[in-house]
Amino acid sequence: MLKDIFGHNGFRPLQEEGVDAILAGQDLLMILPTGGGKSLVFQLPTMMMEGITIVVSPLIALMQDQVAALQAQKINAQMISSAQSYEEVDDIMYAAVNGDLKFLYLSPERLNNGRTLDFLHNLNINFFVIDEAHCISQWGHEFRDDYRSLGNLKANFPHTTIAAFTATSTDNVTEDIIRELRVQEPKLLKGRVFRENIFISAERRISNGQAQLKNFLLRHINESGIIYVSSRKKTEELSSFLNQSGYKSLPYHAGLPQHVREQNFKIFVNDKVDIMVATIAFGMGIDKSDIRFVVHMSLPKSQENYYQEIGRAGRDGDDSEVLLLFNAGDIVLHKRFLSDIQNEEYKTHLETKIDQIYKYSTSELCFHQQLAEYFDDTLDPCKDRCDNCLSSDDKRQDITKEAQMILSAIYKTEQGFGKNYVIDILRGSSEQKLLANGADKLSMYGIGLALSKKEWFVIVERLLELKILTLGDFSVLKLTSDAIEVLKSLKLVDIKSSRLVINIKEKKVKQDKEFDYDEELFEQLRTKRSELASEMGVPAYIIFSDKTLKHLANDKPSDKISMLEVNGVGAKKYEQFGEEFLSVIND
């Protein structure tokens, strides 16, 4: 079934365990990075079971994408959304009751409707799928009220399996999902966070970042990519700038009319333009497999958002690159948007997430390792898949003396204050609170005027990275055992010079080919794929992914038997497209 319908020669990590759990009727929570193959885990068992699978999904665009992909494989799938007429909805409901559908996609809002629940009780449902399950958790990054009530599914369908899927979940969010869905002893499958084929880099943004972006894009001529910006206005401005610079791009944001958004989306997934400039309204669940780069022109709201967004690159497993451009002003802007939130605990939670993504971007620790730790995974430094590891030998500066100043100030104030207070002591501030506490009488008062407050902040962050300092309650700075060694000059501290002085450099990205293939043939196969996609009115990647085309250009099968041995080619795909592609290869 895996080969014939989906064209795969084998499972990716954890897929088979997930399929087995669903076939055994066991509730499932699967946390798998974008591109890890979550959809197959519920699509394959559906094709092996009687009845219909109900898929709950948060976005119309995401539902449309998955339904189109299933229909292109001649699998009966439909969705019900607010964009459809009553007649269309009635026809789909009739087909479902009649047993003519294998998949029905619904929004959580519609599932909370009493009429929909009555309708579902008339169906032979084999299991429910909750896609983007992190939306159910208040501590996730895309919490939605309507997802909360999905916990009622178990009350209404106590004997029906629930399979929940997400790409991003900390341990707290995982516990929240399980509790809210009321699933009983679910099979929990958690993939590794590390995406080896993605090269990560981050740079402080200079001005509007357009010069840095153009420099980056020189490595990605005629390649597909997404550029995320912070506002609707900026999507239009940056897309216009890129088009004037010779690139082919389109804007995408929630303020565009729906038909324009849908048209721009189709143009992008059908390879008619290379670049989509978008707000975060674009992207959740986008199934375009050959996206080679993702750029953030400003700081994302959280590491969950960031990880999910960069995960849209390289879903086919080929090398891809992501770039984050940021500055401290991004933090101020994000926190300003939180001012209307009434729940103080939730507001503080979101502010912490903003601080964490800024620390991530400014750190010189391995980017992949930091992401793994954030999502409660463990990973050794990647060595050559991120900018920090590649440039670890860049020019460094000894900051042992400055570290000793900070550590002494913390010690003398009995480890009872946060970084602002400690830095104010070093810089001789006349702040009333300091003077009232007698801080101006300390020996280190005013000895750190040679450095700006921002530079001292960077040094504190470096000491926290190295675990020379740790944060106590209320962000109070605490000394660790390593701090004593630094104070006694038994341990030296250094920092990458570029963190104290803005220094933009071109970065070299490792782009090893997985295998050699005939590039001319690959381009001809892409042309054929584009022609077929236009005729069928579907995205090109639904026919064959870039990776499959590269395998075809490498293996050069000459007949049906040899073509079916190629990874990515199944019996159904061969029946639909095999002869067309064989003709190109044989010619």
Solvent accessible surface area in square Angstrom, and as a share of the most:
residue,aa,sasa,rsa
1,M,101,0.45
2,L,24,0.12
3,K,54,0.23
4,D,74,0.38
5,I,15,0.07
6,F,17,0.07
7,G,0,0.00
8,H,69,0.31
9,N,86,0.44
10,G,43,0.41
11,F,71,0.30
12,R,104,0.38
13,P,112,0.70
14,L,43,0.21
15,Q,9,0.04
16,E,88,0.39
17,E,76,0.34
18,G,0,0.00
19,V,6,0.03
20,D,78,0.41
21,A,6,0.04
22,I,1,0.00
23,L,70,0.35
24,A,83,0.64
25,G,48,0.46
26,Q,72,0.32
27,D,12,0.06
28,L,2,0.01
29,L,2,0.01
30,M,0,0.00
31,I,8,0.04
32,L,8,0.04
33,P,14,0.09
34,T,14,0.08
35,G,14,0.13
36,G,17,0.16
37,G,20,0.19
38,K,35,0.15
39,S,37,0.24
40,L,13,0.07
41,V,0,0.00
42,F,2,0.01
43,Q,17,0.08
44,L,5,0.03
45,P,0,0.00
46,T,0,0.00
47,M,44,0.20
48,M,100,0.45
49,M,49,0.22
50,E,149,0.67
51,G,20,0.19
52,I,6,0.03
53,T,0,0.00
54,I,0,0.00
55,V,0,0.00
56,V,0,0.00
57,S,1,0.01
58,P,7,0.05
59,L,60,0.30
60,I,54,0.27
61,A,32,0.25
62,L,1,0.01
63,M,0,0.00
64,Q,70,0.31
65,D,6,0.03
66,Q,20,0.09
67,V,10,0.06
68,A,31,0.24
69,A,21,0.16
70,L,1,0.00
71,Q,78,0.35
72,A,9,0.07
73,Q,21,0.09
74,K,137,0.58
75,I,4,0.02
76,N,88,0.45
77,A,1,0.01
78,Q,60,0.27
79,M,16,0.07
80,I,3,0.02
81,S,6,0.04
82,S,99,0.64
83,A,61,0.48
84,Q,45,0.20
85,S,51,0.33
86,Y,183,0.70
87,E,119,0.53
88,E,88,0.39
89,V,10,0.06
90,D,72,0.37
91,D,98,0.51
92,I,15,0.08
93,M,29,0.13
94,Y,154,0.59
95,A,22,0.17
96,A,6,0.04
97,V,80,0.46
98,N,89,0.46
99,G,62,0.59
100,D,72,0.37
101,L,13,0.07
102,K,47,0.20
103,F,0,0.00
104,L,0,0.00
105,Y,1,0.00
106,L,0,0.00
107,S,20,0.13
108,P,0,0.00
109,E,77,0.34
110,R,65,0.24
111,L,5,0.02
112,N,60,0.31
113,N,70,0.36
114,G,48,0.47
115,R,139,0.51
116,T,11,0.06
117,L,37,0.18
118,D,97,0.50
119,F,14,0.06
120,L,1,0.00
121,H,100,0.44
122,N,104,0.53
123,L,19,0.09
124,N,100,0.52
125,I,23,0.12
126,N,20,0.10
127,F,0,0.00
128,F,1,0.00
129,V,0,0.00
130,I,0,0.00
131,D,11,0.06
132,E,15,0.07
133,A,0,0.00
134,H,1,0.00
135,C,0,0.00
136,I,0,0.00
137,S,0,0.00
138,Q,43,0.19
139,W,69,0.24
140,G,1,0.01
141,H,21,0.09
142,E,47,0.21
143,F,59,0.25
144,R,67,0.24
145,D,110,0.57
146,D,49,0.25
147,Y,0,0.00
148,R,64,0.23
149,S,35,0.23
150,L,2,0.01
151,G,1,0.01
152,N,67,0.34
153,L,5,0.03
154,K,30,0.13
155,A,71,0.55
156,N,49,0.25
157,F,20,0.08
158,P,78,0.49
159,H,180,0.80
160,T,22,0.13
161,T,14,0.08
162,I,2,0.01
163,A,0,0.00
164,A,1,0.01
165,F,0,0.00
166,T,1,0.00
167,A,9,0.07
168,T,1,0.01
169,S,2,0.01
170,T,22,0.13
171,D,70,0.36
172,N,103,0.53
173,V,4,0.02
174,T,10,0.06
175,E,103,0.46
176,D,4,0.02
177,I,1,0.01
178,I,45,0.23
179,R,144,0.52
180,E,43,0.19
181,L,2,0.01
182,R,119,0.44
183,V,14,0.08
184,Q,135,0.60
185,E,156,0.70
186,P,24,0.15
187,K,73,0.31
188,L,85,0.42
189,L,15,0.07
190,K,67,0.28
191,G,11,0.10
192,R,135,0.49
193,V,11,0.06
194,F,58,0.24
195,R,30,0.11
196,E,116,0.52
197,N,21,0.11
198,I,2,0.01
199,F,0,0.00
200,I,1,0.01
201,S,3,0.02
202,A,16,0.12
203,E,27,0.12
204,R,55,0.20
205,R,40,0.15
206,I,79,0.40
207,S,99,0.64
208,N,86,0.44
209,G,0,0.00
210,Q,40,0.18
211,A,83,0.64
212,Q,16,0.07
213,L,0,0.00
214,K,84,0.36
215,N,52,0.27
216,F,5,0.02
217,L,1,0.00
218,L,119,0.59
219,R,67,0.24
220,H,6,0.03
221,I,94,0.48
222,N,113,0.58
223,E,53,0.24
224,S,12,0.08
225,G,0,0.00
226,I,0,0.00
227,I,0,0.00
228,Y,6,0.02
229,V,12,0.07
230,S,49,0.32
231,S,41,0.27
232,R,130,0.48
233,K,143,0.61
234,K,96,0.41
235,T,0,0.00
236,E,74,0.33
237,E,87,0.39
238,L,9,0.04
239,S,4,0.02
240,S,49,0.31
241,F,49,0.21
242,L,0,0.00
243,N,70,0.36
244,Q,152,0.68
245,S,41,0.26
246,G,69,0.67
247,Y,38,0.14
248,K,110,0.47
249,S,5,0.03
250,L,36,0.18
251,P,22,0.14
252,Y,15,0.06
253,H,12,0.05
254,A,54,0.42
255,G,39,0.38
256,L,25,0.12
257,P,71,0.45
258,Q,81,0.36
259,H,128,0.57
260,V,38,0.22
261,R,56,0.21
262,E,56,0.25
263,Q,103,0.46
264,N,9,0.05
265,F,25,0.11
266,K,120,0.51
267,I,50,0.25
268,F,0,0.00
269,V,1,0.00
270,N,30,0.15
271,D,46,0.24
272,K,103,0.44
273,V,19,0.11
274,D,29,0.15
275,I,3,0.01
276,M,0,0.00
277,V,0,0.00
278,A,0,0.00
279,T,18,0.10
280,I,89,0.45
281,A,45,0.35
282,F,2,0.01
283,G,3,0.03
284,M,21,0.09
285,G,19,0.18
286,I,4,0.02
287,D,48,0.25
288,K,2,0.01
289,S,17,0.11
290,D,8,0.04
291,I,0,0.00
292,R,26,0.10
293,F,1,0.00
294,V,0,0.00
295,V,0,0.00
296,H,6,0.03
297,M,16,0.07
298,S,19,0.12
299,L,2,0.01
300,P,12,0.08
301,K,92,0.39
302,S,3,0.02
303,Q,9,0.04
304,E,3,0.02
305,N,6,0.03
306,Y,1,0.00
307,Y,11,0.04
308,Q,10,0.04
309,E,7,0.03
310,I,4,0.02
311,G,3,0.03
312,R,11,0.04
313,A,0,0.00
314,G,1,0.01
315,R,49,0.18
316,D,10,0.05
317,G,35,0.33
318,D,18,0.09
319,D,39,0.20
320,S,3,0.02
321,E,0,0.00
322,V,0,0.00
323,L,6,0.03
324,L,0,0.00
325,L,0,0.00
326,F,5,0.02
327,N,47,0.24
328,A,43,0.33
329,G,42,0.40
330,D,9,0.05
331,I,28,0.14
332,V,88,0.50
333,L,59,0.29
334,H,25,0.11
335,K,62,0.26
336,R,146,0.53
337,F,145,0.60
338,L,20,0.10
339,S,72,0.46
340,D,119,0.62
341,I,44,0.22
342,Q,160,0.71
343,N,78,0.40
344,E,115,0.52
345,E,119,0.53
346,Y,41,0.16
347,K,40,0.17
348,T,76,0.44
349,H,45,0.20
350,L,33,0.16
351,E,50,0.22
352,T,63,0.37
353,K,11,0.05
354,I,5,0.03
355,D,52,0.27
356,Q,67,0.30
357,I,0,0.00
358,Y,44,0.17
359,K,72,0.31
360,Y,4,0.01
361,S,6,0.04
362,T,18,0.10
363,S,8,0.05
364,E,22,0.10
365,L,63,0.31
366,C,6,0.03
367,F,3,0.01
368,H,6,0.03
369,Q,38,0.17
370,Q,27,0.12
371,L,3,0.02
372,A,0,0.00
373,E,103,0.46
374,Y,40,0.15
375,F,4,0.01
376,D,72,0.37
377,D,23,0.12
378,T,107,0.62
379,L,37,0.18
380,D,114,0.59
381,P,70,0.44
382,C,19,0.11
383,K,161,0.68
384,D,48,0.25
385,R,9,0.03
386,C,0,0.00
387,D,9,0.05
388,N,10,0.05
389,C,23,0.14
390,L,85,0.42
391,S,10,0.07
392,S,56,0.36
393,D,138,0.72
394,D,39,0.20
395,K,168,0.71
396,R,77,0.28
397,Q,75,0.33
398,D,87,0.45
399,I,1,0.00
400,T,11,0.07
401,K,136,0.57
402,E,37,0.17
403,A,0,0.00
404,Q,42,0.19
405,M,33,0.15
406,I,0,0.00
407,L,0,0.00
408,S,31,0.20
409,A,0,0.00
410,I,2,0.01
411,Y,133,0.50
412,K,108,0.46
413,T,18,0.11
414,E,151,0.68
415,Q,54,0.24
416,G,41,0.39
417,F,50,0.21
418,G,24,0.23
419,K,63,0.27
420,N,82,0.42
421,Y,19,0.07
422,V,1,0.01
423,I,0,0.00
424,D,24,0.12
425,I,0,0.00
426,L,0,0.00
427,R,73,0.27
428,G,24,0.24
429,S,29,0.19
430,S,87,0.56
431,E,96,0.43
432,Q,133,0.59
433,K,117,0.49
434,L,2,0.01
435,L,68,0.34
436,A,78,0.61
437,N,84,0.43
438,G,26,0.25
439,A,3,0.02
440,D,48,0.25
441,K,164,0.70
442,L,46,0.23
443,S,96,0.62
444,M,9,0.04
445,Y,59,0.22
446,G,23,0.22
447,I,82,0.42
448,G,2,0.02
449,L,111,0.55
450,A,103,0.79
451,L,35,0.17
452,S,50,0.32
453,K,72,0.30
454,K,150,0.64
455,E,48,0.21
456,W,2,0.01
457,F,53,0.22
458,V,22,0.12
459,I,1,0.00
460,V,0,0.00
461,E,26,0.12
462,R,18,0.07
463,L,0,0.00
464,L,32,0.16
465,E,28,0.13
466,L,59,0.30
467,K,139,0.59
468,I,0,0.00
469,L,2,0.01
470,T,63,0.37
471,L,80,0.40
472,G,27,0.26
473,D,113,0.58
474,F,197,0.82
475,S,69,0.44
476,V,25,0.14
477,L,1,0.01
478,K,74,0.31
479,L,27,0.13
480,T,38,0.22
481,S,91,0.59
482,D,46,0.24
483,A,0,0.00
484,I,78,0.39
485,E,76,0.34
486,V,0,0.00
487,L,54,0.27
488,K,132,0.56
489,S,70,0.45
490,L,131,0.65
491,K,70,0.30
492,L,129,0.64
493,V,2,0.01
494,D,52,0.27
495,I,0,0.00
496,K,17,0.07
497,S,19,0.12
498,S,27,0.17
499,R,27,0.10
500,L,25,0.13
501,V,99,0.57
502,I,105,0.53
503,N,80,0.41
504,I,66,0.33
505,K,67,0.28
506,E,127,0.57
507,K,33,0.14
508,K,173,0.73
509,V,17,0.10
510,K,77,0.33
511,Q,94,0.42
512,D,92,0.48
513,K,109,0.46
514,E,113,0.51
515,F,47,0.20
516,D,113,0.59
517,Y,41,0.16
518,D,51,0.26
519,E,95,0.43
520,E,126,0.56
521,L,17,0.08
522,F,14,0.06
523,E,90,0.40
524,Q,84,0.37
525,L,0,0.00
526,R,68,0.25
527,T,79,0.46
528,K,43,0.18
529,R,4,0.01
530,S,37,0.24
531,E,84,0.38
532,L,14,0.07
533,A,2,0.02
534,S,70,0.45
535,E,137,0.61
536,M,77,0.35
537,G,64,0.62
538,V,18,0.11
539,P,14,0.09
540,A,2,0.01
541,Y,23,0.09
542,I,12,0.06
543,I,0,0.00
544,F,2,0.01
545,S,28,0.18
546,D,11,0.06
547,K,41,0.17
548,T,9,0.05
549,L,0,0.00
550,K,28,0.12
551,H,35,0.16
552,L,0,0.00
553,A,0,0.00
554,N,65,0.34
555,D,75,0.39
556,K,98,0.41
557,P,5,0.03
558,S,73,0.47
559,D,69,0.36
560,K,107,0.45
561,I,132,0.67
562,S,35,0.22
563,M,0,0.00
564,L,44,0.22
565,E,124,0.56
566,V,3,0.02
567,N,64,0.33
568,G,11,0.11
569,V,0,0.00
570,G,0,0.00
571,A,41,0.31
572,K,59,0.25
573,K,21,0.09
574,Y,16,0.06
575,E,149,0.67
576,Q,48,0.21
577,F,8,0.03
578,G,0,0.00
579,E,116,0.52
580,E,69,0.31
581,F,0,0.00
582,L,10,0.05
583,S,57,0.37
584,V,24,0.14
585,I,23,0.12
586,N,90,0.46
587,D,151,0.78
